[in-house]
Amino acid sequence: MPAACFGSPLHHRVPCALLSLVVTLSACAWGAPARAQSCLQLDTELGTISIELQPTAAPGAVALIEKLALGPIYELDLVPRPDAARDRGYFDGLSFDFAKPKLEIRLPARVPAAAFVIPTELDAVALGLDRERVADAGEAMNRLQFDLLPARKRPSAERRSTPRLEEWARRFETDYDPSFLVGTSIQEIREAIGYEYRDGLESLPATRGAVALVPVSPTEAELTLTILLADHPRRTGRWMVIGRVASGLEIADRIAMRPLAQVERRDYRPLHPVQVDRGRLSANCSNELKGGTP
């Protein structure tokens, strides 16, 4: 078993051979010089969504996406699929299986999704989180109530306790006065929950047209492409944005507005998911849309 597999949280969930492939692809991207932008084009029955990938924002994630998009699609034992599918890439045949009207659509990770968990790459300074500060006691209480205390009381994959968080919680529980957080940066609050940030990245905010990966913890994300159809301020600095829709954002809007399946609990599963017939890479995106509405 390769050394990379020992001690990995994925070790008991996916075959080591597949994990080694992904670890290798991700590792090769670290420390690589900045590259020119590339374009991931998702062909669907409704038209093509062109995503301008941003390697300066998330070099490791973008390098992995580019590698997988070129194919072939591997089985769990690293044997390529049948000859007829050897020229197919990772995104070919996937369907947008999650949609919130006017908010977002998602293209899922291939099974097993745990095999495609990659380190989160975020720069707090580039996003201004070091300069954004808690303004008053009311905001401080909201940060405690909705971010900090839930992370301490109910640790999970996405929220976990840290020494700083324990210190703040004990201080609050002394007199229930949240004002000590006034002036604290959002970066410090996020780091108290467990988020880690890197310097030197051109991280992008979670705004309309951004393409992000779904986080599975403060430090890892899965290869589920999420196209944001509205601004999501609370996701900025939490969700790793790997690019922006250059053209076809109106197609994403249409996908999000299709009928949802009727289920007992509230869900966002499309009744008739739109499939990606082909996921192609090109040198650049034509008819670029620089962050605006279509």
N, C-alpha and C positions, 0 to 999 in steps of 0.2 A: 504494500500500500504506500503511495507517495507520502512524503512527510507532510505535505499541505493538508492532508485529510485528517491527521491526528489532532484531536482537540477541537475540531470544527463543529459549530452548532448544527451544521448540515449533515454531519457524518452519519447520523442514524436515520436520516430522512431520504437521502438520495444515494445512488451508487457512487463510489469514490471515483470511478473513471470519468463520469460526467462532471462531477465536481472539479476534478483536476483540470479538465478542459476549460471550464469557466474561470477558475482561479488563474490559470495560465494566461488566458486572454486578457483578463483584467490587469494582471501584474505587468504584462508587456506594455500597457498603456501608461503606467505610472512613470513620471519623469520624462516622458516623451516631449519633444519640442512642440510648440503650438503649430497646428496645421490649418490649412485653409478650410473654410466651411464646405460642407457637402450637403446633398439633398436626398432625403428619404421620401420616395414617392409611393403612396399607397393607392393602388388602383382599385376602385369599387364599381359596382353597377350604377352608382349615382354620379361617378366622376372620380377625379384624382385629387387627393389631399397631399400637397407638397410641404414637407417639413424641412426647414433650414436648420440642420444640426449645428450646434455651437461647441466645438471642442475646447475653446478657451473658458467656457463655463463649467464643463464637466468632462475633462479629457479621457478619463478611464471609462466612463459610461458610454460616451460617444464612440470610442474605439471599439468597445464590445458590440454595440449596436451595429456599427458598420461591418464588423467581421461576421456577425450572425446573419445579417441581411443578405450577404453574398452567398450563403449556403455552403455546403448542403445541410439539410436538416438531419441531425443525428438521432439515432435511437439511444437507449440508455447504455448500451454496451459500446457506444461510439462507432457502431457500424452504420454507414449511411443507409437511408431508406432505399427502396427499390430503384432500379436504374431510371425509370420514368420520372422520378422525383429528385434525382441527384442535382439538378440545376435549380431547384427551388430553395428559397431562402427562408429565414426564420419566420417572417411575417406572412408568408404566403398561406392562404387558407384560414387564417385567424379571423374571428368576427368580433365586431364591437358588441360585447355582451353586457355592457353596463352603460346606462345613460340617465342623466338628470337633465330634463328639459331646460334649456337656456343656461345651464351651469357647466356640464362636462359630459364627455363620452370617454370610454376606456376600451383599449385593446388588450386582452389578457396575456399574461405570460404563458408559455407552453408548459404542459405538464411534464415533469413535476416543477411547479413554480419555484420551489425552494432551491432548485439547482441554479437559478438565475438571480440570486441575491447578490448585489454588488455594493461596495462601500459608497456612502453618501459623500458627495463633493459639494461643499457650500462655503462661501466666503462671507462672513458677517459684515465685514467692512464694506465690501462691494455693494451689499444690499442696504447699507446704512443702519444696521441693527445696533451698532456700537454708539450711534448718535441719537437713536430713538429712545426716549426715556419715559419712565412712568411720571405722569404730569401731576397727579394729585392723589389724595387718599382714596377717592372713589375708584380710580383706575387701579390703584394698588390692591384694593379689596377684590376687584374683578380678577386680577392676575392670580391672587391667592386662591380664590374660589374656583376658577375655571381651569387653571393651569398647574399651579404649584401643589396645592393640597391634594387634588385627585392623584397626582403622580406619586405622592408620598403614601397615601392611604391605599391606593389600588395599583401597585406597580404592575406594569404589563410590558409587552414588547415595545409599545410606542411611548410609554411613560415609566420612568424609573427614578428611584430616590438616589440622591448624592449627598455628600457631607454638607455642601452649601444649602441644599434644600432642607436637610434635617435641622440645620442651625436656624434658618428662617422660620420653619414651622414651630420650633420650640419658642422662638422669640414672640411669634404671634400668639401662641397659646398662653403666654404669660399675662397679657393684658388685653388681648384681642384688638390691638391698635395696629393697623396695617401701614401707618405713615412712614415707618422705617424704610419702606421700599420706594418712596418718592425719590426720584432722581436716578434710580437704578436703570441701567440700560436693558433693552430687550434682549441683547446678546447674553448678558449675565443671567437673565431669567431663563432663557432657553438652555444655556449651559448647565444651570442648576437642575433642569429636568433630564439632562443627559445628552443633549446635542453637542456635537463637536464641529468646529469650523477650521478651515484651512485658509492660509493667506495666498494671494497671487492668482486667484480665480476671478473670472468676470461673471459671477453668478447673476442670474436673471430673476426678476420678481414673478410671482404667480398672478399674471394678469391675462386678460382675454387674448387668446391666440397662442399662449405659452403651451409647450408640450413638456409634461413632467412625468417622473416615475413615482409610483405609489410607495411611500415609506412603510417598512415593516418594523422599524425601530428607529430611535434617534440617529443611528449611525449606518443604517442599511436601507436599501430600497430594492423592490423587485422589478422585473422587466415588464411592467404593465404600463403601456403608453397611455397617458391621460391628456386629452386635449381640453384645455380650459376655455369655456365659452363666456366667461364673465371674470371679473377681477375677484381674486380670493386672497385678501390681505393676510389672513391668519395662516395661510400656507407659505407665504414668503419667508424663507429661512428655515422652513421645515421640509418642504418638498423640493427635490432636486430638479430644476428645469434644464432640459438638455437641448432645447431648441424652440423655434417658433414656427407657426404655420405661415408659409409664404404665400400660398394660394390654396383655395379650396375650403376656406373657413365656413363659407356658406353651406358647403356639403356637410360639414360637421354639425352645423346648426340643424340641418334637415334630418340627419341621423338621430339627433337628440330628441326631435319632436315626433318621431314615429311612435305608434302605440306600444304601450308597455304591457307585459304579461299580467294577467290577473292572478294574484296570489293572496293567501290569507294574511300575511304580514306585509307591511310596506316594503316594497322592493323597487328596483330600477332595472329590471331585466326586460329588454325589448322583446316584443311578441315575435317579430321577424328580424333577427339580427342581420346587419349589413356585413357582408364578408369582404375581406381583402383578397382580391383575386391574385394580385401580384404586388410584392414590396420591392421596389427598385432603388438602386443608388445611382446618383448622377453627380457630376462635378459641382453643379449649382442649380438653384431653383429659378425657373423662369417666372416672369410676372410676379416678382416678389411683392409681398405685402408686409411692410415693416411695422408690424404691431398694431395696425389700424383695423377698422372694421371693413368687411368686404363691400 
